[in-house]
Amino acid sequence: MANAPVIAARRFWKDVTVEDRGIRLDGRALKTPARADLIVPTDSLAAAIAEEWRVVDGTIDPRAMPLTGLANAAIDRIAPDTATFAANLARYAEGDLLCYRADHPTELTALQGEAWDPPLDWARDRYGVDFTVTAGITHVDQPAATVKRLAGAVASRDAFHLAGLSPLVTLSGSLVLALALAEGAMTEEDAWQAAELDDLWQAEQWGEDTLATTAREDKRRDFRAAARFLALLD
């Protein structure tokens, strides 16, 4: 027997309200996929999530509701074991994008230095750490103290801040960029441009196909949503 078609859920509510930082649809509490009440830490985040539900027109599209998705992740996936989630995310300190440079051409190496040295310098000052920077993609060990201190910076965050930080790290490949953005040392645009520097440079040299452009636009949307999620927590 063929599998039954998946029927997309459609809007079933009229009114969206916020009560005690929880979202209500026609007066009923909005639930996470694990059936917990979707309650968030700040009024501004609650209002933004409510707006995602308020503007739904017809079929519910989770891709158009990134703040809701990140809040769900914080409550259902991260909060039950924050320490393990933080430890897994902190492993990016062991192979941060910013520590792996091109050895040629000189134009690219110069661009990397201009974009990547400042956030590394910020992390050195902010956390009292140092980095091993290399040319090429062969793994190099970072100082143990660096890995430990950056792991501590991640572990100090609560489930909601980790939910916003995680996409910034995984999409960029850089814990340093994500922390700099989260702490206001970089703008979202500057962090994105630094993260995509190599791919953008290659596209300028050789052109880019439609699939690559679409993939980058999807990443850009998710990166922007995560940065906004963090901003709404302050």
ROZAKE-898367 format. One line per 8 residues: their letters; for each residue z, y, x of N, C-alpha, C. Coordinates in steps of 0.02 Angstrom, whole numbers. Example, Ala and Ser with C-alpha at 12.3 -4.5 7.8 and 13.67 -1.06 7.14 Angstrom:
ROZAKE-898367
AS	390 -284 660 390 -225 615 390 -165 660; 354 -112 642 357 -53 684 394 2 645
end
This chain:
ROZAKE-898367
MANAPVIA	0 -60 42 0 0 0 0 62 44; -42 110 26 -45 173 65 18 213 54; 37 251 105 95 293 97 81 347 45; 133 364 8 126 416 -43 117 483 -8; 78 528 -36 68 594 -5 133 634 -6; 143 673 46 201 717 49 187 779 8; 231 793 -39 223 851 -82 267 908 -56; 236 963 -39 274 1019 -12 318 1049 -67
ARRFWKDV	380 1066 -47 426 1096 -95 402 1166 -113; 414 1185 -175 394 1250 -200 455 1291 -219; 445 1356 -222 500 1400 -239 527 1382 -309; 593 1375 -313 625 1356 -376 677 1407 -398; 687 1460 -359 739 1509 -372 709 1576 -388; 749 1618 -421 728 1686 -437 763 1737 -392; 828 1730 -386 867 1780 -350 896 1752 -285; 897 1794 -233 928 1776 -169 982 1829 -155
TVEDRGIR	1043 1805 -144 1098 1851 -130 1137 1825 -69; 1180 1869 -43 1224 1851 13 1297 1860 -10; 1337 1810 4 1408 1813 -14 1448 1783 44; 1491 1824 74 1533 1801 130 1490 1769 184; 1433 1803 200 1387 1781 252 1355 1713 238; 1357 1692 176 1320 1633 154 1264 1654 108; 1211 1614 106 1153 1630 66 1158 1593 -1; 1142 1628 -55 1145 1596 -121 1077 1605 -156
LDGRALKT	1054 1550 -184 992 1550 -223 1012 1541 -296; 1000 1593 -335 1022 1594 -405 1097 1577 -410; 1136 1602 -363 1208 1593 -365 1233 1529 -333; 1189 1485 -314 1209 1421 -283 1202 1425 -208; 1252 1399 -172 1253 1403 -99 1193 1366 -69; 1159 1399 -22 1105 1367 15 1136 1318 65; 1109 1258 69 1135 1206 112 1088 1194 172; 1117 1170 226 1078 1147 283 1050 1078 267
PARADLIV	1004 1052 307 980 984 295 1035 931 294; 1090 943 329 1147 896 329 1196 911 273; 1177 957 229 1216 973 168 1278 1014 182; 1281 1049 237 1334 1098 249 1313 1165 220; 1362 1206 201 1345 1273 178 1316 1313 237; 1261 1348 223 1229 1389 275 1266 1456 276; 1316 1459 320 1356 1520 329 1349 1541 402; 1335 1605 413 1319 1629 480 1371 1680 503
PTDSLAAA	1372 1697 568 1427 1738 594 1422 1813 580; 1364 1839 564 1357 1912 556 1322 1930 491; 1338 1989 466 1306 2013 405 1231 2023 416; 1212 2048 476 1142 2062 488 1100 1998 489; 1127 1944 518 1090 1881 518 1086 1853 447; 1140 1858 409 1139 1833 340 1086 1871 300; 1081 1936 309 1032 1976 272 961 1956 292; 950 1944 356 883 1926 380 862 1857 354
IAEEWRVV	909 1810 353 893 1744 326 880 1748 251; 920 1787 216 909 1796 145 839 1824 131; 817 1869 174 750 1898 165 696 1845 175; 706 1798 221 657 1744 229 649 1705 164; 703 1694 128 700 1657 65 675 1702 8; 689 1766 13 669 1812 -40 593 1820 -42; 560 1817 16 488 1831 17 445 1768 9; 477 1709 0 438 1648 -11 396 1656 -73
DGTIDPRA	333 1641 -67 287 1647 -123 252 1580 -133; 277 1541 -180 248 1476 -193 279 1422 -149; 239 1392 -106 262 1337 -64 308 1360 -8; 361 1322 4 407 1337 58 376 1314 124; 370 1360 171 342 1345 237 396 1357 289; 426 1303 316 480 1312 366 458 1353 427; 394 1351 444 370 1389 501 377 1464 491; 378 1485 428 385 1556 412 458 1576 404
MPLTGLAN	504 1529 417 576 1541 408 613 1521 472; 596 1550 529 625 1528 593 700 1542 598; 723 1596 568 795 1612 573 836 1560 535; 810 1539 478 843 1485 440 845 1421 482; 790 1405 515 788 1344 556 837 1346 613; 843 1404 646 890 1410 701 963 1406 677; 977 1436 619 1044 1431 591 1060 1359 572; 1012 1324 543 1022 1253 527 1038 1213 590
AAIDRIAP	1001 1227 643 1012 1191 706 1082 1205 733; 1104 1267 730 1171 1285 754 1225 1246 718; 1217 1240 652 1269 1209 611 1266 1133 615; 1206 1105 608 1199 1033 602 1195 997 669; 1160 1025 717 1146 990 779 1191 1010 837; 1207 1074 841 1242 1099 901 1317 1100 891; 1341 1127 836 1413 1134 825 1452 1069 831; 1425 1012 808 1464 949 814 1479 929 886
DTATFAAN	1438 950 935 1451 934 1005 1422 989 1049; 1453 1046 1046 1428 1105 1082 1425 1092 1157; 1475 1057 1184 1479 1047 1257 1419 1008 1282; 1401 954 1248 1345 914 1270 1279 952 1265; 1270 989 1210 1209 1028 1203 1204 1080 1259; 1259 1114 1273 1259 1165 1326 1243 1134 1394; 1272 1076 1407 1261 1043 1472 1188 1025 1481; 1157 1000 1428 1086 981 1432 1042 1043 1444
LARYAEGD	1059 1097 1411 1020 1159 1419 1029 1188 1489; 1090 1183 1515 1105 1211 1581 1067 1177 1637; 1042 1116 1625 1005 1080 1678 942 1118 1700; 919 1164 1659 860 1204 1679 875 1245 1741; 939 1256 1756 956 1293 1817 935 1255 1880; 927 1190 1874 909 1149 1932 835 1154 1950; 794 1181 1905 722 1187 1920 691 1247 1885; 724 1303 1892 702 1363 1857 632 1385 1878
LLCYRADH	591 1402 1828 522 1424 1840 518 1477 1894; 565 1524 1895 560 1582 1940 566 1563 2013; 589 1502 2027 599 1481 2096 539 1445 2126; 486 1437 2086 427 1400 2109 367 1446 2108; 346 1467 2167 293 1517 2174 228 1485 2199; 173 1520 2185 109 1501 2212 106 1521 2286; 69 1482 2326 60 1502 2395 -7 1538 2405; -48 1540 2354 -110 1577 2354 -134 1581 2281
PTELTALQ	-178 1627 2265 -202 1683 2305 -149 1738 2310; -159 1784 2354 -109 1836 2367 -97 1879 2305; -149 1888 2264 -140 1929 2203 -89 1897 2157; -93 1832 2149 -46 1797 2105 24 1797 2134; 30 1784 2199 96 1783 2229 130 1851 2224; 90 1904 2230 118 1971 2223 142 1984 2152; 102 1963 2103 123 1971 2033 187 1933 2018; 191 1872 2044 252 1833 2034 313 1868 2064
GEAWDPPL	305 1894 2123 361 1930 2154 383 1990 2113; 334 2028 2088 350 2088 2048 386 2071 1984; 366 2015 1952 394 1997 1888 457 1954 1893; 461 1913 1945 514 1862 1948 572 1881 1994; 560 1922 2044 615 1941 2088 669 1981 2052; 652 2029 2009 705 2068 1976 754 2026 1934; 730 1979 1892 780 1939 1856 822 1894 1902; 793 1869 1956 833 1831 2003 885 1875 2036
DWARDRYG	866 1937 2054 914 1983 2084 970 1999 2033; 950 2008 1970 1001 2020 1918 1051 1962 1914; 1025 1901 1915 1069 1842 1910 1115 1838 1972; 1088 1855 2030 1129 1855 2091 1189 1902 2082; 1175 1962 2057 1228 2011 2048 1275 1993 1990; 1246 1969 1937 1285 1955 1876 1332 1896 1885; 1308 1845 1919 1348 1783 1923 1371 1766 1993; 1353 1806 2042 1373 1792 2111 1343 1728 2137
VDFTVTAG	1278 1718 2124 1243 1656 2144 1185 1672 2190; 1155 1621 2217 1095 1628 2257 1045 1574 2236; 983 1583 2255 930 1536 2235 888 1517 2295; 863 1456 2292 814 1432 2340 745 1440 2309; 704 1483 2337 637 1496 2311 587 1463 2357; 538 1429 2327 490 1390 2367 419 1403 2343; 370 1387 2385 300 1389 2366 277 1319 2348; 248 1311 2290 226 1245 2269 269 1220 2211
ITHVDQPA	257 1156 2192 291 1127 2135 339 1071 2154; 344 1056 2219 390 1004 2241 462 1027 2229; 502 985 2199 570 1004 2180 611 1021 2242; 650 1075 2234 699 1093 2285 767 1099 2251; 819 1077 2285 886 1081 2258 911 1153 2260; 941 1175 2206 975 1239 2205 1046 1231 2230; 1077 1283 2258 1146 1277 2280 1192 1252 2224; 1237 1208 2241 1281 1179 2191 1321 1233 2154
ATVKRLAG	1342 1284 2190 1380 1338 2158 1338 1375 2106; 1274 1383 2120 1230 1416 2073 1224 1376 2009; 1211 1312 2016 1204 1269 1958 1268 1269 1917; 1325 1266 1950 1390 1264 1916 1404 1329 1878; 1391 1385 1910 1407 1449 1878 1359 1464 1820; 1296 1447 1827 1250 1458 1772 1266 1411 1714; 1288 1350 1731 1309 1303 1679 1369 1331 1641; 1414 1364 1678 1471 1395 1646 1451 1451 1599
AVASRDAF	1400 1489 1619 1375 1544 1577 1347 1518 1512; 1316 1459 1515 1289 1429 1454 1346 1400 1412; 1391 1365 1444 1446 1332 1408 1492 1381 1373; 1494 1443 1394 1538 1493 1364 1512 1517 1296; 1452 1499 1278 1422 1523 1216 1438 1476 1158; 1442 1505 1098 1455 1465 1039 1391 1434 1013; 1396 1395 959 1339 1357 934 1282 1402 913; 1296 1459 882 1242 1503 860 1207 1536 918
HLAGLSPL	1244 1559 968 1212 1588 1027 1172 1535 1065; 1196 1474 1067 1158 1421 1099 1094 1405 1061; 1097 1409 995 1037 1397 955 983 1447 970; 1002 1510 981 953 1561 999 930 1556 1071; 977 1539 1115 960 1534 1186 913 1476 1201; 923 1421 1167 886 1360 1183 810 1368 1182; 779 1396 1129 706 1405 1131 683 1451 1186; 723 1502 1202 704 1547 1256 700 1510 1322
VTLSGSLV	746 1464 1333 746 1424 1394 688 1375 1395; 681 1337 1342 631 1283 1342 560 1310 1340; 549 1365 1305 481 1393 1301 461 1427 1366; 510 1457 1400 494 1492 1462 500 1448 1524; 541 1395 1519 555 1354 1578 604 1387 1626; 637 1440 1602 681 1478 1647 747 1494 1612; 801 1467 1639 867 1486 1615 883 1557 1633; 861 1579 1691 874 1648 1714 843 1699 1667
LALALAEG	779 1689 1648 747 1735 1602 783 1737 1535; 803 1678 1511 836 1674 1446 903 1711 1447; 941 1701 1500 1006 1735 1506 997 1811 1513; 947 1832 1552 934 1903 1561 916 1936 1495; 875 1902 1455 857 1927 1390 917 1928 1343; 955 1874 1342 1013 1869 1298 1065 1922 1313; 1070 1942 1376 1122 1990 1396 1096 2061 1402; 1033 2072 1380 1007 2139 1378 981 2166 1444
AMTEEDAW	973 2122 1493 948 2144 1558 871 2146 1560; 839 2115 1510 766 2116 1504 750 2125 1430; 693 2157 1417 668 2159 1349 634 2093 1332; 626 2082 1269 592 2021 1247 520 2019 1273; 486 2076 1272 417 2078 1295 413 2064 1370; 458 2094 1409 456 2083 1482 472 2011 1499; 520 1981 1464 537 1911 1476 478 1866 1459; 444 1880 1404 386 1840 1384 330 1846 1436
QAAELDDL	315 1906 1456 262 1916 1505 278 1880 1571; 341 1881 1591 361 1846 1652 353 1771 1644; 372 1746 1586 369 1674 1574 296 1649 1573; 252 1689 1546 182 1669 1538 137 1695 1594; 165 1722 1646 126 1755 1698 71 1711 1725; 89 1650 1745 39 1605 1775 -19 1591 1728; -3 1573 1666 -55 1556 1618 -98 1616 1600; -66 1674 1594 -104 1734 1578 -151 1753 1636
WQAEQWGE	-127 1744 1697 -169 1759 1755 -229 1712 1757; -217 1648 1745 -271 1599 1745 -322 1615 1690; -297 1635 1631 -343 1652 1577 -386 1713 1594; -356 1760 1629 -395 1819 1649 -450 1801 1699; -435 1751 1742 -484 1733 1793 -540 1689 1764; -522 1641 1722 -569 1590 1702 -584 1588 1627; -550 1631 1589 -559 1628 1517 -513 1577 1485; -511 1577 1419 -464 1532 1384 -497 1508 1320
DTLATTAR	-486 1444 1303 -516 1417 1242 -471 1432 1182; -499 1418 1124 -463 1434 1062 -398 1396 1055; -397 1333 1075 -337 1293 1068 -280 1321 1111; -296 1342 1172 -246 1370 1216 -220 1436 1188; -264 1476 1160 -243 1540 1131 -197 1528 1072; -215 1480 1029 -173 1465 971 -105 1439 993; -104 1396 1043 -41 1369 1068 4 1425 1095; -26 1472 1131 14 1528 1158 40 1572 1101
EDKRRDFR	0 1583 1050 23 1623 994 81 1590 958; 79 1524 952 135 1487 921 198 1494 963; 191 1486 1028 248 1494 1073 276 1565 1069; 230 1613 1066 251 1684 1063 291 1696 1000; 270 1669 944 306 1678 881 376 1648 886; 381 1588 914 447 1555 919 492 1592 968; 464 1617 1022 503 1654 1072 530 1718 1040; 488 1753 1004 509 1815 972 564 1802 921
AAARFLAL	556 1748 882 606 1732 831 674 1716 863; 674 1680 918 737 1664 952 771 1726 978; 731 1771 1007 759 1834 1032 788 1875 975; 754 1876 919 780 1913 861 844 1881 834; 845 1816 833 905 1780 810 966 1800 851; 958 1802 918 1013 1822 961 1033 1895 947; 984 1938 939 999 2009 927 1038 2018 863; 1025 1977 813 1059 1983 749 1130 1956 752
LD	1148 1923 806 1216 1899 814 1263 1952 843; 1234 2006 869 1275 2059 900 1295 2112 850
end
